[in-house]
């Protein structure tokens, strides 16, 4: 069953553009991952430098493989250098 993953991050002041560039590179890598269905990136309007990525996967197994993949983990390290809090991952499946 398809899953949707909410990924929330708050970057250090002024690092939002760098994060957005990393997101584009990361998505280019994700499209090669089996089960990746797409993603959207949002910048929060009321809290500066907070971002939300909504990522869709064919199933939780595909997401789990991506989460621990060497390529994604390398990006996570680069992203962590721009954030002041831990990345939050929330996984949802359709209620229907």
For each residue, the residues with C-beta under 8 A, 3 or more apart:
1: 59 60 93 94
2: 37 56 57 58 59 93 94
3: 56 57 59 60 63 91 92 93
4: 54 55 56 57 91 92 93
5: 53 54 55 56 57 63 89 90 91 92
6: 52 53 54 88 89 90 92
7: 52 53 54 55 87 88 89
8: 50 51 52 87 88 90
9: 19 50 51 53 79 83 85 87 88
10: 47 49 50 51 83 84 85
11: 15 16 18 19 49 50 51 82 83 84
12: 15 49 82 83 84
13: 48 49
14: 49
15: 11 12 18 19 49 82
16: 11 19 20 43 49 51
17: 20 21
18: 11 15 21 22 82
19: 9 11 15 16 22 23 51 79 82 83
20: 16 17 23 24 41 43
21: 17 18 24 25
22: 18 19 25 26 75 78 79 82
23: 19 20 26 27 41 51 53
24: 20 21 27 28
25: 21 22 28 29 75
26: 22 23 29 30 72 75
27: 23 24 30 31 39
28: 24 25 31
29: 25 26 32 33 71 72 75
30: 26 27 33 36 39 55 66 72
31: 27 28 36
32: 29 36
33: 29 30 36 62 65 66 69
34: 58 62 65
35: 57 58 59 61 62 63 65 66
36: 30 31 32 33 39 55 56 57 58 62 66
37: 2 56 57 58
38: 55 56
39: 27 30 36 53 54 55 56
40: 53 54
41: 20 23 51 52 53
42: 51 52 53 54
43: 16 20 50 51
44: 47 48 50 51 52
45:
46:
47: 10 44 50
48: 13 44
49: 10 11 12 13 14 15 16
50: 8 9 10 11 43 44 47
51: 8 9 10 11 16 19 23 41 42 43 44
52: 6 7 8 41 42 44
53: 5 6 7 9 23 39 40 41 42
54: 4 5 6 7 39 40 42
55: 4 5 7 30 36 38 39 63
56: 2 3 4 5 36 37 38 39
57: 2 3 4 5 35 36 37 60 62 63 66
58: 2 34 35 36 37 62
59: 1 2 3 35 62 63
60: 1 3 57 63 64 91 93
61: 35 64 65
62: 33 34 35 36 57 58 59 65 66
63: 3 5 35 55 57 59 60 66 67 91
64: 60 61 67 68
65: 33 34 35 61 62 68 69
66: 30 33 35 36 57 62 63 69 72
67: 63 64 72 89
68: 64 65 72 73
69: 33 65 66 72 73
70: 73 74
71: 29 74 75
72: 26 29 30 66 67 68 69 75 76
73: 68 69 70 76 77
74: 70 71 77 78
75: 22 25 26 29 71 72 78 79
76: 72 73 79 80 87
77: 73 74 80 81
78: 22 74 75 81 82
79: 9 19 22 75 76 82 83 87
80: 76 77 83 87
81: 77 78
82: 11 12 15 18 19 22 78 79
83: 9 10 11 12 19 79 80 86 87
84: 10 11 12
85: 9 10
86: 83
87: 7 8 9 76 79 80 83
88: 6 7 8 9
89: 5 6 7 67
90: 5 6 8
91: 3 4 5 60 63
92: 3 4 5 6
93: 1 2 3 4 60
94: 1 2
95:
96:
